[in-house]
Amino acid sequence: IEKLMKTCYEGKNDGKLTASEKIDKILTNRILAIPIFALIMWGVYTLSIGTIGAWTVDFMNDTLFGTWIIPAVTAFLESISVSPWLISLVADGIIGGVGAVLGFVPQMFILFFLLSILESIGYMARVAFIMDKIFRKLGLSGKSFIPMLVASGCGVPGIMASRTIEQDRDRKMTIMTTGFIPCGAKMPIVALIAAALFDGSAWVATLAYFIGIGAVVVSGIMLKKTKLFAGDPAPFVMELPPYHMPLFSNVLRTTWERGWSFVKRAGSVILLASIAIWVLNSLSFDGGFHYITESSGGASILEIIGGILAYIFVPLGFGNWQCAVATILGLMAKEEVAGAFGTLADIGEIGELFFGGSQLAGMSFLIFNLLCAPCFAAMGAIKREMNNAKWTWFTIGYMTVFAYAISLIVYNIGMLISAGVFTVWTALAFATLIVLLYFIFRKNKYDNNTLRR
């Protein structure tokens, strides 16, 4: 092609590298590309979740809602002799629950703004090119990374973007793994755990993003060694646009669309869920059906339900009813994990109350909620794109089992290393790790080289 171009085409930069080509010599370098990508994402999360973002969350949760709105609303309702239960519903249930989610809105807007700039200048197209080499070793092509880029905003359009992949097996694997990428709805969980247990450190958010990438990589290696997904990846050809200054109007429009979608969910699904949590946490059957007060006491309905579910999560280090309820409600909408905690306690007390101040327990909780089955909307998208109930349930089941396995390994082996604690769950964690390593490193009997031999 180069020889033919020299005989028939003359350009102003003939024989010279353009500015974009000079930049790509560094940003798409086979050695430097991945470290640079990791550094850029660290910078994005440092600004959005760390420095600037942490200040906005402190202001929104501690000052705006905690110091101004909730006390003012409570005082006003008390002044007009509103019933105590209604005051609690409005202040703790509605404002506390929805406010816990809305407190992260500035962080989300900052994150979406920075990602929009990276998309607009042409860098995110390079990321697909960079990841193509890695994905090809997993049996996928760079096309599979494009839905995952979209999923960083919301998992639903990310899953829908997989329909551009021609090969059915690659498309199904992409659908199964796209949900691992932290979407905007999962970022409040990340920010919440970072603030509660890690002093708001930005590395927690960066780690969460690459945990999602790692889950995609590990899943790709394992699944491609099965008969269902064996085969060569589809070829991937894409045009890399020249680097250019971002169009400010496009950046603002993209940021607003993603951010407003987040706010609308907080104003609808999260509102209803927060009211439901308050109602179930305020009513009890102990000693007859009644509203819980300081004098009446009794275990709430929510505590009873959560207490039953909590046994599932004991091996993962967060086997209390509050974490169990938050995790289950996360299936409705991932933002509701933060909303549930906000309804049940003050944001500043979450780390000590629900995780005993254990960073390992908090990290295990974060990993499970990042990697487990997505929200109902994303499940619906999976069903539409798979167009098969068995594949839909297989996808949901695979994600949940994978999330449980990784959390089990991280928490129990982490406890052994950090505190010398060895339990039956530690033995199970090692057994799970051995099985996982076997599926990763076993010989692929379905690849073309093996079949030819």
N, C-alpha and C positions, 0 to 999 in steps of 0.2 A: 504493500500500500504506500509506504514511504517513497519508494522509487517511482511509482506512477504519479504520486502527488508532485514530485519535483519536476516532472516533464510537462504537467498540464495546469499547475496552480502556482501562483505567485502571491505571497502575502506580505503585509508590511512587517511582520515579525519573522519572515523567512530565515531559518537558520538560528533564530534566537528564541529563548524560552520566554513565554509570556509571564506576567506577574503571578497568575494562578498556578502555572506550571512550576514556578520557583517555590511557591508556598507548598504545593503538593509534594515537592521533593522532600519536605520535612514532615508535613502532617500525614502523608500516606506512606511514609518510609516503612519498610517491612519490619524494622527493629523498633523504631520510635513511635509508630502510629498508635499502638495500644497504650503505652505509658502516657502519651500526650492526651489521648481520649480520657483515660482515667483522671489525669490532672485537670482537664477541662471540666469534667463532671464533678470533681471535688470542689472546684471553684464555684460552679453553679449552686451546689448544695450548701457550700459555706456561706454564700450570700443569702440564699433563700431560706434555709433552715437554721443557719448559724447566726452570724453577726446581725444583719439587718432584720432577718426573719425572726430571730429570737427576741429582739426588742419589740417587734410588733405583737408577738404572742403575749409577752409579759404585759404589755399595755392593754391589749384586748381582754385577756382573762383576768388579770389581777386588778387593773385600774377600771377599765370601762365597765365590765360586767361585775367584777367582784366588789369594787369600791363605790361605783356610781350607780349603775342600773339596778342591781338586785336590792341593795339597801333602800334605794329611793322608792322602788316599787313596793317593797315590803312595808315601809313607813306609810306610804300613801294608802295602801289597802287596810292597814291597821287603823288609820285615822278615820276611815269611813266604816269601821266595824265589820269588816268582811270576816267570814268564818276562818279559823286557823287552817283548816284543811285546804280551803281554796287558796289562801295565801301561799301555803306550801306547794300546791300544784303549780301556781303561776311562777313563783320565785325559784323553787328547787327543780320542779319537773320541766316546765316549758323553757324558762330563761336559762336555767342551769344546764339543761341538756342541749338545747339548740345553741346556746352561747358557747358551750365547750367546742362545738364544731365550727361556729362562725369565728371563733377566736383564731382559727388557723387560716382564715380567708386571705389576709394580707400575705402570708407565706406562700399560699398557692398562687396568688397573682404574681408575686415576684418570681417564683419558679417557672410559671407558664411564660412570663415575659422573657426570661433569659433563654428558655428553650426555643421560643419563637424567633429570637434573634439568631440563634445558631442555625435554625432552619432557613431563615431568610438570607443569610450570607452565603449559604451553600455548603456549610460544614456537615450537616447531618446526612447529606447525600454521600459524602466521603465516608461516614461511619458505616453505611451499608456496604460500601466498597471494601473498607477495612475488614469488616466482619465476614465478608464472603469467603475469605481464605480459611478462617476458623470454622465457619459453618460447613464449608465443603468437606472438611475432614470429618464432620459429624454426619455427612450424608445429606446435608441441606445446602441450599444456595443462599446468596445474599438477599434474594427475594423474601426469604422467611424473616429477615431482620426488619424489613420495612413495616410489616404489621406490628412488630414489637416497638418500633419507634413511635408509631401512632398510639400504641397502648400506653405510652408514658403519660398521655393526657387522660385517656379513658379506655378501659379494656374492651368496651362494646365495639367502637369503630375499629379498634385494633384487630379483633377477631373477624369482623366483617371484611377487613382489608385482605384477609387470607384468600379470598375468592379469586384473586388475580394469579394465584399459583396454579399452574396447569396440572401437574401431577397430583393425583388424588392422595397418595400416601404422604407426600410432602405437605400438602394442604392440611390433612388431618393432624399431622405431627405439629405443624405450626399452630393450629387451633389449640392443641393440647398444652402447648408450652407458652403461648403468648400471655396467658393469665398470670404467669410467674413475674412478669415485669411490674414493678411498683407503679400503679396508676395514681392519678390525682387524689382519688378517694382513699388510697392507702397512706398517703403522706401525713394526714393528721395522726395516724397511729404511730408512724415513725417519729414525728415531732413530739408527740406525747411521751413516748418512752425515752427519747433523747432528753427532754426537759425534766422528766421525773427521776431518772436514774443516772444520766450521763452529763449533767450540767449543761444541757443544750448543745453538746458537741456536734459539729457538722459531719464528723467522720461516720456517725451512726447512719445518717441519711445516705452518704456515699456508699457505705458498706451495704445498706439495704438494696441499693440499685444493683450493685455487683453480685449480691446474693441471688437476685432475680436472674441476672445473666448467667451466673454459675449453675443455677437450677436448670436453665435452658440447655446449657452445654452438657451437663451430666445426663439429663433426660434424653437428649439427642443421641449421645453415645450408647446408652442402654437400649433405647427403642429401635435404633437402626440395626441392632444385632438380633432383632426378632423377625420372624417371617412376615409379619404384618407390614413392616416399614422398610424392609430391605430393598436395595436398589440404588442406582447412581442418581445423584441430584440433577435437577434440571439446569441447563446452562443459564448463566446470569449475565446479561449485558445491559449496561445503563450509561447514560450520558452524564458526565460530571459538569454541572454548570460552572461558569467562571465565578470566582469570588467577587462579591459586589457589596456595596453598602446596603444595609437593610432598608426596605421601604417602611417608614415609620407607621403609616396608616395600616399596612398589612400586619405588622407586629402587634399593634394595639387591637386590631380586630380579632386576631387569633387569640390573644391573651384574654380579651373580654369574653369571647365565646366559651372558652374553656372554664374561665373563672365563674361566669354567670351560671353555667351548667352546675357547677359545684354548689353555688348559693341556692339555686332552685331546689336541689335535692335536700339541702338543709332546711328549707322552708316547707317542705312537703313530707317526704318519707321520714326524715329525722324528727320533725315536729310530732308526728303521730306516734313514732316509736318512743320518743321521750315521755309523752303522756302515758303510754302503756306501761313503761318501766316504772314511772312514779306510782301509778295506780296499783300495780302488782307489788310494789315495794312498801306500800302504805297500808295494805289490807292483810289481815291475818285470820286463820281459822282456829288458832290456839284459844281455847276457852270460848268458842263461839265466834261467828263471823263479826269482825269489828275493825274500826280504823285504829291504827297503831298510834299511841301517844306515849309520853314518858311514864305515865302511871299504868297504862294497860299492858304495854309490852307485847311479847309474842313474836314468833318467827313469821316473817312476811311470806306471802305466796311466792314471790320472786326468789326469796332465799331458799325455800323448800325445793323449788324447781331447779335452781342453780346448784343446790347441794347435791342433788342426784346426778346432774351432768358433770359436776366437778371431779368425780372419780375418774373420768376419762382422761383428765389432764394432770392428775397427780404425778405420773411418771415424767411429765414435761416441766415440773417445777412451779406450776401456777394452778394447783388444785384447790382453789377456793371458789365460792359460788359467784362472786362478783366477776372474776375473770372468765368463768364459764359462760355466764350470761352475756357478757360483752362479746365473746368470741362467736357464740351462736347467733346473736343479733347482727354480727358482721356479715352473715350470709344474706341478710336483707339488704344492707348497704354498708360498705366498709367504713364509711364515716361514722356509723352508729357505734362503733367500738369506742371512739372518743366521746360520742354523745352519751353512751351508757355510763361511762366513768364519770362524766360531768354531772349526770343526774344523781349518782350515788355518793359522790364525795367532791371536795374541792380539788382542783387540778394539782395544787402544790402538795397534797397529802397522798396522792395515788401511789407513788413509789414505795412509801413506807407501809401504807394500809394494805395494799393488794399484792405487793411483791416482797414485803419484809425487808426492803432496801437492797434486795439481791439483784445485782446487775445481770447475773447469769439467768435468773428466772425471767427478768424483763426481756433479755435478748431472745430467750426461748419463745416467749409469748409473741414477740415481734416477728420472728422467723415463721412461726406457725401461721400467723394471720396474714403474712405476706404471700405464703406459698399455698395455702389451703384453697379449697373450692372458692370461686369468686362470688360476687353478689348475684342476686336473682336476675338482674338485667343482663349481666354477662352470661349467666347460665342460659337465658333465653336466646342470646346471640349464638351460643355454642349449639343449641338445639336446631336453630334455623340453618346454620352453616353445615352442620353434620347431616341434617335431615334424616337422622336415625336415632331412635331412643337408646339403643344399646351403646352406640358410640358416645352419646351424650353422658350417660351414666358412667361409662368407662373413663371418660375424661375427668369428670367430677371426682370419681373414686380414686383415680391415679394421683391427682393433685393433692387430695386430702391425705392419702397414705404416705406420699412422698414428703409432705410437710411434717407429718407426725414423726416420720423416721428421722429427718434432719434435726428437728427440735429435740427428740429423744437423745440423739447422739451428742449434740452440742451441750445440753444441760448436764447430763449425767457424766460424760467424760470430762467436761469442764469442772464439775464438782470434785471429781477424783483428783484432777491436776491441781486445782486451787485450794481445796480444803481436805484432801485425803479421804473423802467420803466414798465408800464402796457399798452398794446395796444390790438387791436383785435387779433393780432397774439399770444399774451400771453394767451388769452382765448382759442384760438384754440389749443395751446400747452397743456393746462390743459385738454381739452377735449380729445386730442390724448393720453395723459398719462393715463387717466381714461379707455379709450378703451383698451389700451395696457395691463394695469393691470387686466382688466376683462378677457382678453384672456389668461393671464398667470395663474390666480388663480381660474378660473371657474372649476367646477367639470367635470371630464372626464367621460362622459357617455359611452365611448367605451372600457374602461379597463375591464379586466376579472372579477374583484371583483364587479364592478357595474353591469355587465351583469348577474352575478350569482344572485345578489340580485333581 
